[in-house]
Amino acid sequence: MKSSRLVSILLLLQTRGRMTAARLAEELEVSVRTVYRDIEALNAAGVPLYGDAGHAGGYRLLDGYRTRLTGLTADEAEALFLAGVPGPAAQLGLGSVLAAAQLKVRAALPAELRPHADRISGRFHLDAPGWYAAADETPYLPAVADAVWNCRALHVRYRRWREPTDVERHLEPYGLVLKAGRWYVVAGPGPRTYRVDQILQLTTGEEQFTRPDDFDLAGYWAAYQRDFHHRLRPGRAVVRLAPGVSLPGPGRTDARVEEDGWTRTTVPIESLDHAHAEFLRLGTGIEVLEPPELRDRIARTAAELAERYGNPGDRPLRQPRRSAHPA
């Protein structure tokens, strides 16, 4: 809609400064001619907007001009208040900042949109950590966040899982990621990923670094997760699943329903030990075909269980105990 596009132009110029008509058209996914018409409409509405010609030209707002957030739709207001997660903000030392920002945004909202913001805050609460995981102690999180923001290098003593466990590291922190209630810092050189709760000691100085212009934190994290899952489950098993039985994980393109209704598919496994325990939980709802050593191991376990519990039909029924005092 034209009205929302006009507000978008105002917000873009307010946050980014001078912009050309071509750049505005690219951001808004419209033609340059449409941008010209929108600029004329804003001028007619009394917005102090000026255009400069030349190589370094473009449109800009008069210095000091600020627009109120009257262009927010109801859905945008709801999404804005859903995006504020108080727990992680408090861990970063930004709890009061987040509260103040939400208060200012609420005050700037048109009266008809304030109930929407209040409703979303009252009906949805985001809680990132899992149920059975103890909260990580991250005393150095604010210092790491400050180093990320100011491109300041860190020297840390870090505890890793393999020997030697405690190591010294020089980090150039590019960004922070919160995953399932746990904080990770992505840092150069490399870059590599470190758990913030495993930082045992941290010192910071005045040394600064240059963050690579082409580094994409979201893209790096997506690739890191894919690689992590590949390393976590390097093996493969071919199984048959009974109707209605499924295994966790993404949809499998090789899944094939056979004549008896069972589904044959290939699944990634972490190890023989892990797969043995996981597959036994499905009982008779799964048949392992490959690898042979896993199939034989499950068969031996099933035979041992059958021997231990025996055939119920061969056992005499236990007689109920008679009471010494008849009722």
C-alpha positions in Angstrom: 0.0 0.0 0.0 1.1 3.5 -0.7 0.7 4.7 2.9 2.9 2.0 4.3 5.5 2.7 1.6 5.6 6.4 2.5 6.3 5.5 6.1 9.0 3.1 5.0 10.7 5.8 3.0 10.6 8.1 6.1 12.1 5.4 8.4 14.8 4.4 5.9 15.9 8.1 5.5 15.7 8.5 9.3 17.8 5.5 10.1 20.3 5.5 7.2 20.6 9.2 6.2 21.0 10.2 2.6 19.7 7.7 0.0 19.3 7.8 -3.8 16.1 7.2 -5.5 17.6 4.0 -7.0 18.6 2.7 -3.6 15.1 3.5 -2.2 13.5 1.7 -5.1 15.7 -1.4 -4.5 14.9 -1.5 -0.8 11.1 -1.1 -1.4 11.1 -3.3 -4.5 9.4 -0.7 -6.6 10.4 1.4 -9.7 12.4 4.6 -9.5 9.4 6.4 -11.0 7.3 5.2 -8.0 9.9 6.6 -5.6 9.7 10.0 -7.4 5.9 10.1 -7.0 6.2 9.1 -3.3 8.8 11.8 -2.6 6.4 14.4 -4.2 3.6 13.1 -2.0 5.8 13.5 1.1 6.8 17.0 0.1 3.1 17.9 -0.4 2.4 16.6 3.1 4.9 19.0 4.6 7.7 16.6 5.4 11.1 18.4 5.3 12.7 16.2 2.7 15.4 17.5 0.4 17.0 16.1 -2.7 20.6 16.9 -3.8 21.8 16.3 -7.3 25.2 15.0 -8.3 27.4 11.9 -7.8 27.0 12.2 -4.0 23.4 13.3 -4.1 20.2 11.7 -2.9 17.3 12.4 -0.6 17.6 13.3 3.0 15.5 14.6 5.9 16.1 18.0 7.5 18.5 17.6 10.4 16.7 16.9 13.6 13.5 15.7 12.0 12.1 12.5 13.5 8.9 10.7 12.7 6.7 9.0 15.3 6.0 5.3 14.8 2.4 6.0 13.6 3.0 3.8 10.5 3.1 0.5 12.5 0.3 -1.9 11.7 -1.3 -4.1 14.3 0.7 -7.2 13.2 3.9 -5.2 13.2 3.3 -3.9 16.8 2.6 -7.5 18.0 5.7 -8.9 16.3 7.8 -6.1 17.9 6.7 -6.9 21.4 7.0 -10.7 20.8 10.7 -10.1 19.7 11.8 -8.8 23.1 13.1 -11.7 25.2 13.8 -10.4 28.7 15.9 -13.3 29.9 18.7 -13.1 27.4 18.5 -9.3 27.4 19.1 -9.4 31.2 22.0 -11.8 30.8 23.6 -9.4 28.4 23.1 -6.5 30.9 20.4 -5.0 28.7 17.3 -5.8 30.7 16.7 -2.2 31.8 17.5 -1.0 28.3 15.0 -3.4 26.7 12.3 -2.3 29.2 13.0 1.4 28.5 12.9 0.8 24.7 9.6 -1.1 24.9 8.1 1.7 27.1 9.2 4.4 24.5 7.8 2.4 21.6 4.5 1.8 23.5 4.2 5.5 24.2 4.9 6.3 20.5 2.2 3.9 19.2 -1.1 5.2 18.1 -3.8 4.7 20.8 -5.6 2.1 18.6 -2.4 -0.1 18.5 -1.5 -0.1 22.2 -4.0 -2.9 23.1 -2.3 -5.1 20.5 1.1 -4.7 22.1 -0.3 -5.3 25.5 -2.1 -8.4 24.3 0.9 -10.0 22.7 3.0 -9.4 25.9 0.3 -11.0 28.0 -0.3 -14.1 25.9 3.1 -15.1 24.7 6.3 -15.7 26.7 9.5 -17.0 25.1 11.6 -19.3 27.4 14.6 -20.6 25.5 16.2 -23.1 27.9 15.1 -26.8 28.0 13.3 -28.3 31.0 16.1 -30.7 32.1 19.1 -28.5 31.6 20.5 -26.5 34.5 21.1 -22.9 33.7 24.7 -22.2 32.6 26.8 -19.9 34.7 28.1 -17.2 32.3 29.8 -14.6 34.4 31.8 -13.3 31.4 28.9 -12.9 29.1 28.6 -9.1 29.5 32.3 -8.7 28.9 32.2 -10.9 25.7 29.1 -8.9 24.5 31.0 -5.7 25.0 34.0 -7.0 23.1 31.7 -8.1 20.2 30.1 -4.7 20.0 33.4 -2.8 20.2 35.6 -5.2 18.2 38.0 -5.6 21.1 40.2 -8.7 21.3 40.0 -11.0 24.3 42.5 -13.3 26.0 40.8 -16.2 27.7 41.5 -19.5 29.5 39.0 -21.9 28.0 37.9 -25.5 29.0 37.4 -27.9 26.2 36.3 -31.5 26.2 39.5 -33.1 24.9 43.0 -33.1 26.4 44.5 -30.8 27.3 41.3 -29.5 28.7 42.3 -26.0 29.9 43.9 -24.0 27.1 44.8 -20.3 26.4 43.1 -18.6 23.5 43.3 -15.2 21.8 39.8 -14.4 20.5 38.5 -11.8 18.1 34.7 -12.1 18.8 32.6 -11.6 15.8 29.2 -12.4 17.3 27.1 -14.1 20.0 24.5 -16.8 19.4 21.9 -18.1 21.9 21.0 -21.7 21.2 18.6 -23.6 23.5 19.4 -21.4 26.4 23.2 -21.7 25.9 25.4 -18.8 24.7 28.1 -19.3 22.1 30.7 -16.8 20.8 31.9 -17.0 17.2 35.4 -15.7 17.1 38.4 -15.4 14.8 40.8 -16.4 13.8 39.0 -19.1 11.9 36.4 -18.4 12.8 35.5 -21.0 15.5 32.8 -21.5 18.0 33.2 -21.4 21.8 30.8 -21.9 24.7 30.7 -18.8 26.8 30.1 -20.8 30.0 33.4 -22.7 29.4 35.4 -19.5 29.7 37.3 -19.8 32.9 39.1 -16.5 32.9 39.0 -13.5 30.7 41.1 -10.4 30.2 40.6 -7.6 27.8 42.8 -4.7 26.8 42.8 -1.9 24.3 43.7 -4.2 21.3 41.1 -4.0 18.6 40.5 -6.0 15.5 38.8 -5.5 12.2 35.7 -7.6 11.7 35.6 -9.1 8.2 33.1 -7.2 6.1 31.8 -10.3 4.4 31.2 -12.3 7.6 27.6 -13.3 8.0 26.8 -14.6 11.5 23.5 -16.2 10.6 25.0 -17.9 7.6 28.0 -19.1 9.6 25.8 -20.6 12.3 23.5 -22.4 9.8 26.6 -24.0 8.2 28.1 -24.8 11.6 24.9 -26.6 12.7 24.8 -28.7 9.5 28.4 -29.7 10.0 27.8 -30.4 13.7 24.9 -32.8 12.9 27.0 -34.5 10.3 29.8 -35.1 12.7 27.4 -36.1 15.5 25.9 -38.9 13.4 28.5 -40.1 10.9 27.1 -43.6 10.5 24.1 -44.9 8.6 21.6 -47.7 9.3 18.9 -49.2 7.0 15.7 -50.0 8.9 12.1 -51.0 8.4 9.4 -49.1 10.4 6.0 -50.4 11.2 3.0 -48.4 10.1 2.6 -45.3 12.4 6.1 -45.5 13.7 8.6 -42.7 12.9 12.0 -41.6 13.9 13.0 -38.0 14.7 14.7 -35.9 12.1 13.9 -34.3 8.7 11.9 -36.1 6.1 13.8 -38.8 4.3 13.8 -38.8 0.5 14.7 -42.5 0.3 11.7 -43.7 2.4 9.7 -46.4 0.6 6.5 -48.1 1.7 6.7 -51.9 1.0 3.9 -54.3 0.3 3.3 -55.2 4.0 2.9 -51.5 4.9 6.2 -51.1 6.6 8.5 -48.3 5.5 12.1 -49.0 4.5 14.5 -46.0 5.0 18.1 -45.0 5.8 18.8 -43.1 9.0 21.9 -41.4 10.4 23.3 -42.9 13.6 25.8 -41.6 16.1 27.4 -44.9 17.0 26.4 -48.6 17.4 25.9 -48.2 21.1 23.6 -45.2 20.7 21.6 -46.7 17.9 21.2 -50.0 19.8 19.7 -48.1 22.8 17.5 -45.8 20.6 16.1 -48.6 18.4 15.3 -50.9 21.3 12.9 -48.2 22.6 10.7 -48.8 19.6 10.3 -52.5 20.5 8.6 -54.5 17.7 8.0 -51.3 15.7 11.4 -51.4 14.0 13.6 -54.0 12.2 17.2 -53.2 11.6 18.6 -54.5 8.2 22.0 -52.9 8.1 24.7 -52.7 9.3 24.9 -56.5 10.1 26.7 -55.9 13.4 23.9 -53.7 14.7 21.3 -56.2 13.5 23.1 -59.1 15.3 23.5 -57.1 18.4 19.8 -56.2 18.7 19.0 -59.9 17.9 21.2 -61.0 20.8 19.6 -58.5 23.2 16.1 -59.7 22.2 17.1 -63.4 22.7 18.6 -62.5 26.1 15.4 -60.7 27.1 13.3 -63.6 25.9 15.4 -66.1 28.0 15.3 -63.8 31.0 11.5 -63.4 31.0 10.7 -66.7 29.5 7.4 -67.7 27.9 4.5 -66.6 30.0 2.5 -69.6 28.8 5.0 -71.9 30.4 4.8 -70.3 33.9 2.2 -71.4 36.5 -0.1 -68.6 37.5 0.7 -67.3 40.9 -2.1 -68.0 43.4 -3.5 -65.1 45.3 -2.4 -65.0 48.9 -5.1 -66.0 51.3 -6.0 -63.7 54.2 -5.5 -65.1 57.7 -8.6 -63.2 58.8 -11.7 -63.9 56.6 -13.9 -60.9 56.0 
